[in-house]
Amino acid sequence: MFHAHIELVDVESEINTNDRTCDLSLFGCHVEPTRSWSLGTEIRLKITHKGAIFTAFGRIANVRRNGSVGVEFIDVADKDQLVLEKWMAELREEAGQHSKIS
């Protein structure tokens, strides 16, 4: 699980929301948005976590019945890719610690 603040901005309408992520991968994230999003909507996104910021262009890749959405990262700058990889390493480390406890 990866909980962080995320801002989603529709690149066409400029409508934005401030939401929370609930999962993260190298290719996208899962978001519980405060508004509904249409499948395929192109977005700019900014995730803020532990003082670091990740920005990218993406699209709404799936919409679930409960309203949550899957966001696919489409265009990620090198500096943002490094932030993402650092967060993923931290998640792997946390998962490893939890499996040692179980």
Phi, psi and chi 1 to 4 in degrees:
 res  aa     phi    psi   chi1   chi2   chi3   chi4
   1 MET       -  139.5  -63.2  -69.3  -96.5      -
   2 PHE  -134.8  106.8 -179.7   83.3      -      -
   3 HIS  -105.4  122.8  -63.5  -78.3      -      -
   4 ALA  -153.9  163.1      -      -      -      -
   5 HIS   -76.7  136.5  173.7  -92.6      -      -
   6 ILE  -135.7  136.1 -175.5  169.2      -      -
   7 GLU  -108.6  126.3  180.0 -178.9    0.4      -
   8 LEU  -112.3  131.9  -58.2  174.3      -      -
   9 VAL  -127.0  122.2  179.8      -      -      -
  10 ASP   -68.0  119.5 -177.2  -37.6      -      -
  11 VAL   -67.9  -22.6  -63.4      -      -      -
  12 GLU   -84.6  -49.0 -170.9  173.8  -56.4      -
  13 SER   -95.3  -15.8   69.4      -      -      -
  14 GLU    67.7   11.0  -68.6  -63.9  -41.3      -
  15 ILE   -69.7  135.1  -67.6  173.0      -      -
  16 ASN  -130.2  158.9   70.0  -15.2      -      -
  17 THR  -135.7  153.5   61.6      -      -      -
  18 ASN  -114.1  117.0  -69.1  -64.2      -      -
  19 ASP  -134.6 -165.2  -58.3  -56.9      -      -
  20 ARG  -128.5  140.1  -56.1 -103.8  -28.9  141.8
  21 THR   -82.8  156.9   63.1      -      -      -
  22 CYS  -129.9    0.2   53.8      -      -      -
  23 ASP  -165.3  157.6 -153.4   -3.7      -      -
  24 LEU  -148.2  144.0 -179.2   73.4      -      -
  25 SER  -140.9  178.2   78.7      -      -      -
  26 LEU   -69.0  -15.6  -70.3  172.8      -      -
  27 PHE  -110.5  -11.7  -51.5  103.7      -      -
  28 GLY   173.8 -169.2      -      -      -      -
  29 CYS  -149.2  166.4   62.8      -      -      -
  30 HIS  -109.8  132.8 -174.2 -165.2      -      -
  31 VAL  -128.9  142.0  179.6      -      -      -
  32 GLU  -104.7   90.5  -64.8  173.4  -16.8      -
  33 PRO   -79.4  160.1   30.2  -33.7      -      -
  34 THR   -89.1   -7.6   53.1      -      -      -
  35 ARG  -135.8  164.6   70.3  171.4  -76.5 -107.6
  36 SER   -83.4  147.1   61.3      -      -      -
  37 TRP  -124.1  145.4  -70.4   89.9      -      -
  38 SER   -89.7  143.4  -62.8      -      -      -
  39 LEU   -54.4  132.5 -174.7   65.2      -      -
  40 GLY    89.0   -6.5      -      -      -      -
  41 THR   -59.0  129.4  -58.2      -      -      -
  42 GLU   -85.0  135.6  -66.5 -175.6   -1.0      -
  43 ILE  -136.3  157.6   56.7  171.9      -      -
  44 ARG  -102.3  143.0  -71.7 -170.6  -41.8  -92.4
  45 LEU  -136.9  151.9   61.9  109.5      -      -
  46 LYS  -138.5  119.6  178.4  170.4   76.0  171.6
  47 ILE  -106.9  131.6  -59.3  173.8      -      -
  48 THR  -117.0  126.5  -52.9      -      -      -
  49 HIS  -152.7  124.9 -179.7   67.6      -      -
  50 LYS    50.4   42.8  -65.8 -177.1  178.5  178.5
  51 GLY    80.6   -3.9      -      -      -      -
  52 ALA  -104.6  152.9      -      -      -      -
  53 ILE  -125.5  134.3  -63.4  172.6      -      -
  54 PHE  -119.3  127.5  167.8   83.0      -      -
  55 THR  -124.5  150.6   59.7      -      -      -
  56 ALA  -165.9  167.6      -      -      -      -
  57 PHE   -99.7  145.1  -78.1   93.9      -      -
  58 GLY  -152.9 -169.0      -      -      -      -
  59 ARG  -148.9  155.2   71.5  175.6 -177.1   92.4
  60 ILE   -75.6  110.4  -55.8  -59.9      -      -
  61 ALA   -90.4  -27.5      -      -      -      -
  62 ASN  -156.2  152.4   62.6   59.7      -      -
  63 VAL  -126.6  125.0  178.9      -      -      -
  64 ARG   -94.7  162.9  -60.8 -166.8  176.5  155.7
  65 ARG   -58.7  -33.4  -72.7 -175.3 -175.4 -172.9
  66 ASN   -79.0    1.3   66.9    0.4      -      -
  67 GLY    95.1  -12.6      -      -      -      -
  68 SER   -70.2  156.7   65.6      -      -      -
  69 VAL  -130.7  150.8  -63.3      -      -      -
  70 GLY   -99.1  129.0      -      -      -      -
  71 VAL  -109.9  127.0  173.6      -      -      -
  72 GLU   -98.1  129.8  175.3 -174.4   17.6      -
  73 PHE   -78.2  126.8  -56.5  145.4      -      -
  74 ILE  -106.3  -44.3  -65.7  173.5      -      -
  75 ASP  -132.9  112.0 -173.3   15.9      -      -
  76 VAL  -124.1  124.1  179.4      -      -      -
  77 ALA   -69.4  155.4      -      -      -      -
  78 ASP   -55.3  -43.6  -69.2  -17.0      -      -
  79 LYS   -63.7  -35.6   68.4  176.5 -177.1   58.6
  80 ASP   -74.8  -32.9  -67.5  -60.4      -      -
  81 GLN   -61.0  -38.2 -174.8   67.7   35.2      -
  82 LEU   -63.9  -41.3  -68.3  173.6      -      -
  83 VAL   -61.8  -46.8  171.3      -      -      -
  84 LEU   -59.9  -45.3 -177.4   59.0      -      -
  85 GLU   -63.9  -35.8  -70.9  173.3    7.0      -
  86 LYS   -64.4  -45.7  179.5  178.3 -176.3  -99.6
  87 TRP   -62.2  -39.4  -71.5  -16.8      -      -
  88 MET   -65.7  -39.5  -66.8  -54.5  -60.4      -
  89 ALA   -62.1  -41.2      -      -      -      -
  90 GLU   -63.3  -40.8  -70.3  171.9   -0.3      -
  91 LEU   -63.5  -41.7  -74.1  171.2      -      -
  92 ARG   -63.2  -41.2  -77.2 -170.0  -63.9  -85.8
  93 GLU   -64.0  -44.3 -174.8  176.4  -53.8      -
  94 GLU   -62.2  -41.5  -72.2  174.4   14.0      -
  95 ALA   -63.4  -39.0      -      -      -      -
  96 GLY   -64.4  -39.0      -      -      -      -
  97 GLN   -67.3  -39.1  -70.7  174.3   -6.7      -
  98 HIS   -66.4  -36.4  -71.0  -58.6      -      -
  99 SER   -71.3  -28.4   64.9      -      -      -
 100 LYS   -70.7  -31.1  -70.0  178.0 -175.1  175.8
 101 ILE   -75.4  -36.2  -64.9  170.2      -      -
 102 SER   -67.9      -  -62.0      -      -      -
